[in-house]
Amino acid sequence: MRRLTVVALAGAAALAITVTAGALGRPEAPAPTVDTVAAPVPVDPIARAQERLRLVPGAWNTWAALAVAYVERGRVTADPTNYPRAEEAARRSLELRPTDNGDALVAQGALANARHDFAAARRFALDAVRVNDFDADAYAVLGDAETQLGNAPAATAAVQRLLDLRPGLSAYARGSYDLELRGQVAEATGLMRQALETATSPSDIGFCRVQLGDLAWHAGDLAGASREYTAGLAADPTSVALQRGRARVAAAEGRLDAGIADYADLTRRAPTTEYLIEYAGLLHAAGKATEARVQLDLATASHALFTSSGGTDGLAGAALALAKADPATAVAEARAEWKRRQHADVADALAWALHHAGKDAEALPYAQRATGTGARSAAYLHHLGVIEMALGQTAAGQAHVAEALRVNPHFALGVIR
């Protein structure tokens, strides 16, 4: 599935989301600490907050803003060592104002989401809402957390509240993601186009184009995806996410060398576990097994850095283990993640890990749960079909595999397994 890449203040929501026509047409330049951005803003928010704190060291709200800025830097640079700095800044804010400090609670929620501790993020967001029920940032954090925990109705409610309080790019993006999770791709695309209309900065335009390109990609529309990624890179040439989209399209079109070259560059700039695994997959597809193993070693190091900085990511751990032909570890990672949250991505990952471990009967209910959300995911459908065929349910399995290829014939490009 498409994922919104967010600081803590961006994410998902909405089967029943409603937005007034006036709100949808309202131009807005989203605040960087609220809306997802693809690159740092021209004025460094960390330097700005630090300068303010030199003048007013007791400014509790500035300490909270500094915490969010460190979370954002960690996301943009793919450097999770910023997260302990964010944690310290939020702690200082709470020391200065221990009660009714919604800003610090939002910052803590943002950090928890970035570290994938979605249960903690939910607690912080709910505490922030109790401080101020009109705090749009708190509802942004809450929408993220509820979505990733698999609490779809609660996520919808949180994002609807955000849309009511502050319609704009990040709220529209959340709504779009939720609609996609429920299989309403046309509606999700329409809402992202409304988000694009509100975007004014290069980074925000690039972000919207990433989401639109990913929607097209997952629907198997290579031409549409290519148009969005190309338009996005024209607005924001620095975007790693747009470059990743361009690389996937190139590889799907048979231009594997171009895709590999893009991945080589983007993983130097953003060496995330996910990107490194994808890069290794393309190298493997190109017959470059030794180079692929090097990237998997780097992915292992990236995952270790994330966890040592306070993060938890069983999905990445499971994907990495499968890429390294270690299904037992993949099952353990996915099981642990499932205990933390019941998102469809986790159900799918656990099903696929169990399949590779030879436990198809146990895998089937998880695969059915992933597809049961209504999401139009080629990967979900393919995994369900393969598991069904392994259990002797040949007709159902073949039908699901064929449906997966109709949704997106390129979904498994470069996958090592």
C-alpha positions in Angstrom: 0.0 0.0 0.0 0.9 3.6 -0.4 2.2 5.1 2.8 2.2 8.7 3.8 5.7 9.6 5.0 5.1 11.8 8.0 6.7 13.6 10.9 4.3 12.8 13.6 1.9 15.2 12.2 0.6 13.5 9.1 -1.1 10.2 8.3 -4.5 8.9 7.4 -8.3 8.6 7.6 -11.8 8.6 6.4 -14.6 6.4 5.0 -17.2 9.0 6.0 -14.9 12.0 5.7 -16.8 15.1 4.5 -15.3 18.4 3.5 -17.3 21.4 2.5 -16.8 22.7 -1.0 -15.6 26.0 0.3 -12.9 24.3 2.4 -11.7 22.2 -0.5 -11.2 25.3 -2.6 -9.4 27.3 0.0 -5.8 28.0 -0.9 -3.5 27.5 2.1 0.2 27.4 2.7 0.5 24.6 5.3 2.8 25.2 8.3 5.9 22.9 8.1 5.4 21.6 11.6 1.9 20.4 10.7 1.9 19.4 7.1 4.1 16.8 5.6 6.9 18.3 3.6 9.5 16.7 1.3 12.4 19.0 2.2 13.5 21.3 4.9 12.0 24.8 4.9 14.4 27.7 3.9 14.5 29.0 7.5 15.9 26.2 9.6 13.2 25.7 12.4 15.9 24.2 14.7 18.1 27.2 14.4 15.2 29.5 14.8 14.0 27.7 18.0 17.5 27.6 19.4 18.0 31.3 18.8 14.7 32.0 20.6 15.7 29.8 23.5 19.0 31.7 23.9 16.9 34.8 24.4 14.1 33.2 26.4 15.3 29.9 27.9 12.0 29.4 29.7 9.9 29.4 26.6 8.2 26.1 27.1 6.3 26.3 23.8 9.6 26.9 21.9 11.1 23.8 23.5 8.1 21.9 22.2 8.6 23.4 18.7 12.3 22.4 18.8 11.2 18.8 19.6 9.0 18.7 16.6 11.7 20.2 14.4 14.1 17.5 15.5 11.5 14.8 14.6 11.2 16.4 11.2 14.9 16.6 10.6 15.1 12.9 11.5 12.6 12.1 8.8 14.0 14.3 6.1 17.6 13.1 6.7 16.7 9.5 7.5 18.8 10.0 10.6 17.0 8.7 13.7 19.8 10.0 16.0 17.7 13.2 16.0 15.0 11.5 18.0 16.8 11.5 21.4 17.3 15.3 20.9 13.6 15.6 20.2 12.8 13.6 23.4 15.1 15.9 25.5 13.5 19.1 24.1 10.0 17.8 24.8 11.1 16.8 28.4 12.5 20.4 28.9 9.1 21.8 27.8 7.3 19.7 30.3 9.7 20.6 33.1 8.9 24.2 32.5 5.1 23.7 32.2 4.2 20.3 33.7 0.4 20.7 33.3 -1.8 21.9 30.4 1.1 21.7 28.1 -0.6 20.5 24.9 2.4 21.6 22.7 4.8 19.2 24.5 2.2 16.4 24.4 1.8 16.8 20.7 5.6 16.8 20.3 5.8 13.6 22.3 3.1 12.1 20.2 5.0 13.2 17.0 8.1 11.5 18.3 6.3 8.3 19.3 4.8 8.1 15.8 8.2 8.6 14.2 9.5 5.8 16.4 6.5 3.6 15.4 5.3 3.5 19.0 1.8 4.2 17.9 0.1 3.2 21.2 2.2 5.8 23.0 1.4 8.4 20.3 -2.3 7.7 20.8 -2.0 8.3 24.6 -0.1 11.6 24.1 -2.6 12.8 21.5 -5.6 12.0 23.6 -3.9 13.8 26.6 -3.3 16.8 24.3 -7.0 16.8 23.1 -8.1 16.8 26.8 -6.0 20.0 27.2 -7.5 21.6 24.1 -10.2 20.0 22.0 -9.5 22.5 19.3 -5.9 21.5 18.8 -5.6 20.5 15.2 -2.1 19.2 15.6 -3.2 16.8 18.4 -5.8 15.4 16.0 -3.2 15.0 13.3 -1.1 12.9 15.7 -4.1 11.0 16.8 -5.2 10.2 13.3 -1.8 8.8 12.5 -1.7 6.6 15.6 -5.2 5.2 15.2 -4.6 4.4 11.6 -1.4 2.5 12.2 -3.0 0.7 15.2 -5.7 -0.5 12.9 -8.5 1.4 14.6 -10.2 2.6 11.4 -13.4 4.2 12.9 -11.3 6.1 15.5 -8.9 7.3 12.8 -11.8 8.5 10.7 -13.2 10.4 13.6 -9.8 12.0 14.3 -9.2 13.1 10.8 -12.8 14.4 10.3 -12.2 16.5 13.4 -9.0 17.8 11.9 -10.7 18.6 8.6 -13.4 20.5 10.6 -10.8 22.5 12.5 -8.2 23.2 9.9 -8.9 22.0 6.3 -5.7 22.0 4.3 -3.0 19.9 2.7 -2.2 17.6 5.6 -5.8 17.0 6.4 -6.7 16.3 2.8 -3.7 13.9 2.6 -4.9 12.0 5.6 -8.3 11.7 4.2 -6.9 10.5 0.9 -4.9 7.8 2.6 -7.8 6.5 4.5 -10.0 6.4 1.4 -7.3 4.4 -0.3 -7.0 2.0 2.6 -10.7 1.3 2.0 -10.4 0.7 -1.7 -11.8 4.1 -2.8 -8.9 4.9 -5.0 -10.7 7.4 -7.3 -12.0 9.4 -4.3 -8.5 9.2 -2.7 -7.0 10.6 -5.9 -9.6 13.4 -6.1 -8.8 14.5 -2.5 -5.1 14.5 -3.2 -5.7 16.7 -6.2 -7.6 19.1 -3.9 -4.5 19.0 -1.6 -2.3 19.9 -4.6 -4.4 22.9 -5.2 -3.6 24.2 -1.7 0.1 23.6 -2.1 2.3 26.6 -2.7 5.9 25.7 -1.7 8.1 23.4 -3.8 8.2 20.8 -1.0 4.5 20.7 -0.6 3.9 20.4 -4.3 6.4 17.6 -4.4 4.7 15.8 -1.5 1.3 15.9 -3.3 2.9 14.7 -6.5 4.5 11.8 -4.6 1.1 10.7 -3.2 -0.6 11.1 -6.6 2.2 9.1 -8.3 2.0 6.4 -5.7 -1.7 6.1 -6.1 -1.2 5.7 -9.9 1.6 3.2 -9.3 -0.4 1.0 -7.1 -3.2 1.0 -9.6 -0.8 -0.2 -12.3 -0.9 3.1 -14.2 2.8 3.6 -15.1 2.1 6.5 -17.4 0.1 8.3 -14.8 2.7 7.6 -12.1 5.5 8.9 -14.4 3.6 12.1 -15.1 3.2 12.8 -11.4 6.8 12.0 -10.4 8.1 14.1 -13.3 6.0 17.0 -12.4 6.9 16.7 -8.7 10.7 16.6 -9.5 10.2 19.7 -11.6 8.9 21.5 -8.5 11.2 19.9 -6.0 14.3 18.3 -7.5 15.6 17.4 -4.1 12.8 15.0 -3.2 14.0 11.4 -2.4 10.5 10.1 -2.5 9.9 11.4 -6.0 13.2 10.0 -7.2 12.2 6.6 -5.7 9.0 6.8 -7.7 10.9 7.6 -10.9 13.2 4.7 -10.2 10.4 2.2 -9.8 8.7 3.4 -13.0 12.0 3.1 -14.9 12.6 -0.5 -13.7 9.0 -1.5 -14.5 9.5 -0.1 -18.1 12.5 -2.3 -18.5 15.1 0.4 -17.9 16.6 -1.4 -15.0 20.0 0.5 -15.2 18.2 3.8 -14.8 16.2 2.5 -11.9 19.4 1.2 -10.2 21.2 4.5 -10.8 18.4 6.4 -9.1 18.3 4.0 -6.2 22.1 4.3 -5.8 21.8 8.0 -5.5 18.7 8.2 -3.3 20.0 5.6 -0.8 23.1 7.6 -0.4 20.9 10.6 0.6 18.3 8.7 2.6 19.6 5.3 3.6 16.4 3.9 5.1 15.9 0.2 5.6 13.0 0.2 3.2 14.8 2.0 0.4 17.9 -0.2 0.8 15.9 -3.4 0.6 14.2 -2.1 -2.5 17.6 -1.2 -4.0 18.9 -4.7 -3.2 15.9 -6.2 -4.9 16.6 -4.3 -8.1 20.3 -5.3 -8.0 19.3 -8.9 -7.5 16.9 -8.7 -10.4 19.8 -7.4 -12.5 21.9 -10.4 -11.6 24.1 -8.4 -9.2 23.9 -10.7 -6.2 27.1 -9.5 -4.5 26.1 -5.9 -4.7 22.6 -6.8 -3.5 24.1 -8.4 -0.4 26.0 -5.3 0.3 22.8 -3.3 0.3 21.1 -5.8 2.6 24.0 -5.4 5.0 23.5 -1.6 4.9 19.8 -2.2 5.5 20.6 -4.3 8.5 22.8 -1.5 9.9 20.0 1.1 9.1 17.5 -1.0 11.0 19.8 -1.4 13.9 20.4 2.4 14.1 16.6 3.0 14.1 16.0 0.6 16.9 19.0 1.8 18.9 17.5 5.4 18.7 14.3 4.2 20.4 12.4 3.0 17.3 10.5 -0.2 16.7 9.7 -1.5 13.2 8.7 -5.2 12.9 7.6 -4.7 9.4 11.0 -3.6 8.3 12.5 -6.4 10.4 10.3 -9.0 8.7 11.0 -7.7 5.2 14.7 -7.7 5.9 14.6 -11.2 7.3 12.7 -12.5 4.2 15.2 -10.8 1.9 17.9 -12.6 3.7 16.0 -16.0 3.5 15.4 -16.2 7.2 11.6 -16.9 7.5 11.8 -17.8 11.2 13.1 -14.4 12.1 10.5 -12.8 9.8 7.7 -14.6 11.6 9.0 -13.5 15.0 9.3 -9.9 13.8 5.9 -9.9 12.3 4.3 -11.6 15.3 5.7 -9.0 17.6 4.5 -6.2 15.4 1.0 -7.7 15.2 0.9 -7.7 19.0 1.6 -3.9 18.9 -0.8 -3.0 16.2 -3.4 -4.6 13.8 -2.9 -2.7 10.6 -3.6 -4.5 7.3 0.1 -4.1 6.3 1.1 -6.1 9.4 -1.5 -8.8 8.8 -0.2 -9.2 5.3 3.5 -9.3 6.5 2.7 -11.9 9.1 0.8 -14.0 6.5 3.6 -13.9 4.0 6.3 -14.7 6.7 4.2 -17.7 7.9 3.9 -18.8 4.3 7.7 -18.8 3.8 8.0 -20.7 7.1 5.7 -23.4 5.7 2.7 -22.5 7.9 0.1 -21.8 5.4 -2.9 -22.8 7.4 -1.9 -20.3 10.1 -1.1 -17.7 7.4 -4.5 -17.8 5.7 -6.6 -15.9 8.3 -4.1 -13.1 8.4 -4.0 -12.9 4.5 -7.8 -12.8 4.5 -7.8 -10.1 7.2 -5.5 -7.9 5.1 -7.6 -8.2 2.0 -10.8 -7.9 4.0 -10.3 -4.2 4.6 -11.3 -3.5 1.0 -7.9 -2.1 0.1 -7.0 -2.6 -3.6 -3.5 -3.9 -2.9 -1.9 -6.2 -5.5 0.5 -7.5 -2.9 -2.3 -8.5 -0.5 -4.2 -10.3 -3.2 -1.1 -12.1 -4.5 0.0 -13.3 -1.1 -3.6 -14.5 -0.4 -3.7 -16.4 -3.7 -0.3 -18.0 -3.2 -1.3 -19.2 0.3 -4.6 -20.5 -0.9 -2.9 -22.5 -3.7 -0.4 -23.9 -1.2 -3.4 -25.2 0.8 -4.9 -26.8 -2.2 -7.5 -24.1 -2.8 -6.4 -23.8 -6.4 -9.3 -22.0 -8.1 -9.6 -19.3 -5.4 -5.8 -18.9 -5.3 -5.5 -18.5 -9.1 -8.3 -16.0 -9.1 -6.6 -13.9 -6.5 -3.2 -14.0 -8.2 -4.9 -13.0 -11.5 -6.7 -10.1 -9.7 -3.4 -9.0 -8.2 -1.9 -8.7 -11.7 -4.9 -6.8 -13.0 -4.5 -4.3 -10.1 -0.8 -3.8 -10.6 1.4 -6.2 -12.7 4.5 -4.5 -11.4 3.9 -4.8 -7.7 6.6 -7.4 -7.0 9.4 -5.7 -9.0 12.7 -6.5 -7.5 11.4 -8.4 -4.5 14.0 -10.8 -3.2 12.0 -14.0 -2.2 
